[in-house]
């Protein structure tokens, strides 16, 4: 809390020492009124949103990352043992599995848990704003988070962003309390929260040095410098964090992932630093936006000429990203400055779904809140950051956390999910700015040098925030949304509705990638094979390198008994994408069928060769291995008899 001094005339302060210097006590109902009201408001807004989207197919059938986390959690509940390194930090699916185990549901339970946590985060922001800036700031910060569009949206999604950001907000509160009282309990809690954040999302590791520095350079620790006990707080914090993250690191080290929290760091670094990278989307230069883990693993092995473990794959992609900077420094710096602009730009670029068309369809009110929330908070709050740093020392840890995290994003890419954890600090700054504006207004609206400087900075930030985004999706948002919605309907087995959406999409763009493919798959599931074949062939007319269409055509010919034609198409699919597991399994099945026919005609040697190829494609198949072993054993017996 700032003191009223000649250097801080822009601020308005009260003399209530209980409010300004200490945390509110539970008995002081007047002070607790704000946190309670804002948390209830946050709850009502989130429940209203959940009611409006509860029957929408895109909500009921989450795709991409949300689907991955849910399936991962379901496998944990089923007792599946993970024998490979964690590609993503593992805590979130663990949390989903716990809620799923307790409530027999891995979909709704995690969302309700995130909503409750986020409502608590709104109360925490109001408490912090009151202590740092004043009563008005408490209301602004609390309601700001309660009505923050992306917070409402992420709370209802099965994504890390919501729980990660809520834990970050609570960590700021507990660390702030430790700085004021020197309590080891609050230090332990904040350290546990930091460790939790790291195994939720590995890039939270950038906060560790800042966290340790804050525990050293805080008022309570400074008083202990003379007694040489100042080291106890950072050492205790470090031990707690290391204890939490060690099981994850040990698992990855034992399974070939190296000393990492997750093994996706290298590929994410490469996706954010290569020729053609947008700065906002995780698009692979070879495999596009729908790249798979198998594809990036195959490319690393293929380009290196040997089989790599995930530690080596991680290093491989890190070196490719570094090579981009060394070989194309001009393009790299241009991309870097584009990312800086994206940090402040008004648009929320989502990479897990077509965000804005979805929001406009399911809840226009939320779409408006998402559209205006970040630019409004940024224009009001960011100019205030200098004054907050200078005059409110208690806010400095939060500012350091936000700045460090934002800088770390510049090495990867900027989108709504990744930028989201910075916004609570911006909202706190906006709340402080509103508090100071009210003080200035009450003071008689006299302009001083600080007010003029702040106004100029605000105008500059506003210009940066409202200019058009430097990154475009590369496709029409309307068609992208129809495709996304149709895919969701397919996952819900509402095939007739999905087909209608695909046809609507093709009316807008007759060459949209995978639209004909998916229509063909729906016809295939309905056993209308001629219609399926027509759409698979149309897909290949527009996209001749679509390995999925070749694979599906191979399946059709296989069902029709044309095994040689099926083999041809499956081999073509694998030549385009050698990592595609379905194509491998389908080709192995066809080779097995051909081998059985060869045996019937007495062509044993050819059958053996075919089965050997099938085993190479699917080495873990007991069926193919047993058949091959049986034939080879009979051949040996026959040779001995002869």
N, C-alpha and C positions, 0 to 999 in steps of 0.2 A: 504494500500500500504506500502510495506516495504521500509525503508530508507537504503541507502548504508552505511553499517557500518562493522567493523571488524567481528561482530558476524554473518553477513549475506552475506558473500562473494559469496556464492553459487548463489545468485540472481543477476540479471541484472536490473538496474533501470535507468529511465530517470529523468531529472530535470524539466520536464514540469509539473508545479504545477497544471495547469488547468486539465491535464489528471490524475495526480496521487492523487490529494487531493479533487477534486470536481467531481460532475457528469457532463457528457458531456452536453453542451448547444445545443439547437436545431439549432442555427446558425452556429455551427462548423460542417460543412458538412464532413470534413475529419474524424472526430471522429464518426459521425453517419453512415459513409459508411459501416462499418463492420456489425452493427445490421441489416441494410437494406438488405445487400447482403445475410447474413446467413438466414434471415427470408424468402426471396424470394426463396433461395435454398431449404429450408425446405418445402415450399409450393409446389414447383415443384416435389420434391421427393414423397410427400404424394399424390399429384394428380396422378402421374405416377402409384403409387401402387393402388390407387382406380380404375383407369382405367383397370388395369390388373386383378383385382378381381371382378369387378362389375357384371360379369355374372356367377360367380362361385356359385353353390348351397349352399356351406357351409358358404359363405359370405351373400348371400341373405336371408338365413334362419338361423339366429343365434339361438343357443340352450342354455340351462342351464341358467346362470345368465343374459346373454344378453336378452334372450327371456323373462325372468321374469320381467326385468326392462321395456322392451317395452310394455308388456301386462299391467303392473301396470300403465304406463303412459297413455295407451289407455283408461284404466278404469277411470283415473282422467279426461281426456278430455271428457269422456262420462258422467261425473258428479256422478260417483259412490262414495258413502260416506264410508270411512274406519272406521269400528266400533271396530276394535281390535288393539292391540299394533303393532307398526312397528317392524316387524321381522328384516328388514334391515333399515339402516339410509335412510330417505325418500327424501333427497334433489335431488338426481340424477333423479329419475322418475319424480319429479316435473319439473326439467329443461327440460327433454325430452318432457313432456306434454306442456310446454310453447312453445318450438320450434315447436312441432306438431300443436299447436293451431295457431301459427303465419303463418306457411307454409303448413298446412294441411298434415303433414307428420311426423311420429314419427320414421322413419328409417334413411333417408338421412340427414335430417336437423341437428340432433345431431352430426352426424359424421363430417359434414362440419364445424359446430361450434367448435368441438374439434380440428380440423385441424388448423383453424385460431388461436385458443388460443395457440396451441403448437408452431406454427410459431412465435408468439409473445414471447413465452417462450425461444426460441432459441436466439432471439434478447436480451432478458433480461440476459441470461447467458453470452453473449458476453460483455454486459455492465458491469456486475459484475466482470468478469475476467479481463477486462481492468483496472478497478479501483483498484482491489486488487493486480494484478500481472503485467500487461503490455499489449502492443499491440498484441504481438504474442499470448499470452494467450487468448485474445479476439477472435481471429480468430479460435483458436483450440476449445475453448468451444462452440462457435456458430455453427461451422461446425460439431463438435462432436455431438451436440444434433440434428442438422438438419438431420444427417445421422445415428442416433442411431436407430438400427433396431426395437427394441421393441417399441420405441416412434412412429415410422411410423405405426407399426402394431396396437397398442392400439388406436391411433387416428382414425383408421377406424373401430373400434369395438364399440358396444354399451355397454361399460363397464366403471366403475368409474375410473379406473387407469389413463386414459389420462387426464381427466379434473381435477382430484385430484392432479396429479403431476404438471400440468401447474399452478394451483392456488398456490401450494406450492412454485414454483419458483418465481412467482410474489410477494408472501408474503415476501420472503427473500429480494427481491429488495426494497420493500416499507419500511420494517423494517430497512434495511441498510441505506436508505435515512433518516429515522427518527433519527437513531443513529448519523448521520453526521450533520444534521441541526436542530434537535430538533423540527421539525414541527409537530403540532398536527394533521394536515390533513393527513400526511403519517402514523401517529400512528393510526388514525381512520380507514384508508384504510386497513392497515395490520391487525388490530383487526377484521375488517369485514371479511377479507380473512380467518383468523384463525377460526372464527365461522362457515364460509362456509365449511371449511375442516372438521370440527367436525360433521356437519350434512350431509356431504357426506360419511364419514367413521368414525365410532365412536372411533376407536383407535387413531385418531388425538388428542384426549383429553390428551395424554401423552405429547403433545407439550405445553400445557397451562402453566405449571410451568416454563418451559424453556423460553417461550415467556415473561412471567411476569418478570422473572429474568433479561432477556436481556433489558427490558425497564427500569429497575432500574440501572443496572450496565452498563451504556453507557456513553460516554463522555459528552453529553449534560446534562444528569441527574446528573452526578457526580458534575457538576458545581453548581447545585442547592441544594446540600446536606446541605451546610451551611445555606441556607435560609429555610430549612425544607419543600421545595416544591417538593422533589424528589418522593413523593408518588402519585402525581397527574397522572403521566403517567400509572403506573400499575393499579391504581384504574379505570381510564377511560377505559383502555383496557379490564379489567375484566367485567365492566358493559356492554360494547358492546358485548362481547362474550356471556355472560349470557343472554342478551336480545335476541340474535339470536337463541340460542339453547332452550330457555325456552318453546316456543310453542310445540316443539317436546316432551320435557320431560313431560309437562302437559298432552298432549294427551296420552302418554304411561301410566302415573300415573292414569288417569281417566279410562283407559280401562284395567287395571290390569297388566300392564307391569312394574310397579315400576318406580323409578327415573332413567330411562335409555334413551339413544338415540336410541338404537335398542335392541331387545331381543335375538339376535342370539349370543351374547357374551359368554353365558354359554355353548352352544353346540359347538361353535368353540374352546373354551378352552378344552372341553372334547375330541373333535376330534384330537386335537394336543397333548393330554396327556392321553393315555390309552395303555393297552397291545396290541402290534401289530401296533401302530401308526408309520407311516413312517417318520414323520417330514416334509413332503412336500405335502401330499395329504389329502383332507378333506374326508377321508373314514371312514364310521361308522362301528364299529365292528359287528353290527347285520344286518344292512341294506345295507352295501356296499357303493359304490361311488354315487349311485343314490338315496340316502336317501331323504325322504320328511319331510316337516314340520309336517304333520299329524303323521308320524311314530315316530318322536322323542317326540311329545306331548303324544302319546299313551303310549310309554314306560315309560315316567316319571310318568304318572298317574297310570299305572299298577304296577310299582315297589314300588311306595309310598303308594299304596292302597287307594288313594283318588283323587278327581278331583282337579288339581292344576291350578292356574292362571299363566300367563306367567312370572310374577315376581318370583313365586315359582319354575317354571320350570327352569328358569335361574339359580336360586340358587341350584337346584337339580343337574344340570350338572356341575356347578362349584365345588360342593362338590365331585362329582365323579372324576373330574380331580385332586382335592387335595388328594383324597383317593388313587389315583394311585401313587402319590409321597410318600405318607406315607407307603403304603403297599409294593411297589416295588421300593425302592430308587435307587438300582443299575441300573435297567432298565430305570428309569426316568433320571438319570444322563447320561447314554449312549445316550438316545434319545436327551437330551439337547445338548450334544457335537456334535451330528450328525447335529442338526439344525445350530449350529455355523458354521460348515463346509459348510453347504448348503448356508449360507449367502455369502460365498466367492467363491463357486464353479462355474465353467464356464457355466454349463448347465442352460438353462432357462426352468424351469419345469412349464408348464402351466397346470392349473386345470379346464379350461373352454372349452378346445378342445385339440385334439392331435396336439400340436403346430407345431413341426418341419416337420412332413410329410405334413401337410397342407401348410406350407410356401414353401417347396420344390416343391410342385405341382403348386401352384398359382403364385409364384414369386421367383425363385431361387436366384436372387440378394438379395432380402430381407432376405432370409434364411441364406445367407452368412453373411450379416450384423448382424443379430441376433446372429449368432454363434460366431463371433469374437469380437463384441462390448464390452460386459461386461468384459471378461477376459483382453482385451487390456486396457480398462480404469482402471480396478482394479490394474493391475500390474504396470501401470505408476503412477496412482494417489494416491493409498493408502500409499505407502512409504513417499509421500510428506506431509501427513497429520500432522505429528509431526512438520515439519518445518513451515507449514502454521499456525499451532496453535501458535507456539512460536514467529514467526516473523511478522505475519499478523493478528493483533487483530480483524480487521473487518471481517475476515472469521470465527471467533470462533462461532457466533450464528448458522451459517449454519452447522458447524461441530457438534455442540451440537444437533441440530434438527435431523441430520442424525443418529448420534449415539443413541439418545434416541429412535427414531423410530425403528432402527434395533434391539435394545435390546427388545423392546415390541413384536417384531415378534417371538422371541424365546419362548414366552409363548403360541404361537399358532402353526403355521406351515409356512414353507417357500416355496413360489412359485413365478413365474414370476410377477404376478399382485401385490403381497404384497411387494416384494423386490423393485419393480420399482421406488417408490418415493425416494429411497436413491441414485439412479444413477445420478441425476443432480449434487449433491455435489461431487460425485466421478469424474464426468467429469470436474468440476471446478478445483479439485485438480490435475487432469491429465494435464489440461491446464497450471496451475502454474508450474507443473514439467517440461513441455516442455519449458516454458519460462526460467526457471532456467538452463535447459540443454543447451539451446542456449547461455546463458550468460557464462556458463562454457566452452563451445566450443570456444567462441570468446576470452575468457580469456587466452587461450593457453592450454586448457585441462590439467591443473594442478590438481592433486588429493590432496584433503585435507581430514581431518578426517571425515567431514560430508559427503563428496562424497562417501567415502569408506563405511561408516555406511549405507547410503541410498542404495547403491548397494547391500549390504548384505541383507537388509530388502526386497528389490525388488525381489531378488532371492528366498527368503523364501515365499513371497506372491505368486510369480509365481508358485512355487511348489504346494502350497495349491489350487490355482485357477485351475491348469490344471490337477490335479489328477482326476481319474474317480469319478463320482457322487456317494455318499454313499446310494442313494435311487434309486430304479428301479421301473418302473410302475407296474411290476408284470404280464404284458401281452405284446404281440407282438405289436410294434408300427404300423406295416403294417395292421394288422387285426383291431386294434382299429380305425385307420384312415378310413378304408373301412366302418366300422360300423357307424362312425360319419357322413361320407359323404352320406351313404344310408339314414340315419335318416333325414338329411337335405333335400334330394330329396323327401322323404315322406311328410315332412311338406309343401313342395311346390306343393304337389299333382302330382308329376312326378313319378307315381307308377311303371311304366314299367322300368324306369331307376333305381329306388331304388331297385326293385326286382333283377335286374341284378347285382347290387353291393353286395347285400346280398348273392347271389349265388357265386360270386367271393370270398367273405369272407369265405363261407362254404367250398370252395375248398381248402382254406388254413387251416381252422380250423372247422371241421365238428361239433364240440360241442360248438361253440362260443355262450355265453349266450345271449338270446333274439333274435338271428338271425332267427331261425325257427319261433319264435313267431311273429316277424314283417312280415315275408313272409306270414304267415297264415293270418295276419290282412289285407294284401293287397289282397289276394285271397277273403277274406270275403267281402271287399268293392266292389269287382267285382262280388259278388254273386256266387262265385264258392266255395260252402260250403264244399264239399267233400275234395277239395285240402286244404282248410283252416284247416279242422279237422286233416288231416294227419300231417300238420306242427305243430299244437298245441300239438298233441300227441308226436311227435318227441322231441319237446321242453321239455316235461315232462320226457321223457326217459333219457335225458342228465341232466336235472335240475328238479328233482322231487319236489322241494319246490318252484317252480315258481308260485306264486299266480296269476300272470297276465294270464298265460296259462289256469289255472283252471277257472278263471273268464270268459275268452273268450270261452272256451268250454261250460260253462254253458249257455252263450248267444246263441251258436249254437243249443244246445238241446232245449232251450226255443223257438227259432224260428221254430224248427221242431215239436213243440207241446209236447215234452216229459218234462213236467214241473217237475216231481219228479227227473228226472236225472239232470235237470238244477239246481234245488234246491240243490242237492247233491254237484255239482261242485262249486256253489257259496259259499256254507257253507264251503267247503274245502279251497277255496281261503281266506275266512275270518279267518279261523282257523290258517292259515299261517301268514297273515297280517291283524289283526283286525282293523287297522286304514284305510284300503283302501276304499275310498269313493265310487268308481265305483262298487265294489263288494257289498257294503251295499245297494246301490240304485238298483242294478240288483236283488239282493236277495229279497229286499222288493217288487219289481215289480212281481217277480215269486210268492211270498207268496200271493200277492193280487190276482193274476190270479187263484191260487189254491183255495183261499177263495171264489171267485165268483162261481167256480164249486161246492164247498161244499154247498153253498147256494142253487144252483139249485137242488141239491139232498136232500135238507132238513137238512143237517148237520150244523145247525146254530152255535152250540157251538164251533165246530172245526173251523168254519170260523172266529168267533170272536177271537179265540186264534191266528189264523194266522195273522189277521189284527193287533192285538196288537203287535205281533212280528215285523210286517212291520213298525208300528209307532215307535217302539223302535229303529229300524235301521235308519229311516228317520223321526225324530220327527217334522220337519218343513213342512212336506207334507200335504197340505190342502186336497188333494184327499183322502189319507188313513184315516186321522182324521175324515173327514166328513162321509165316509162310515162306519167307526167304530161307530161313534156317532149315525148315522141313524139306524144301526142294533140294538145297545143297547137300543135306544129309543123305537123301535118297540117291542123289547123283554119285556121291562117294561110295555108297553101298553097291550101286550098280557097277561102278568102275572096278571095285574089288572083286566082285563076282566074275566079271569078265577077265 
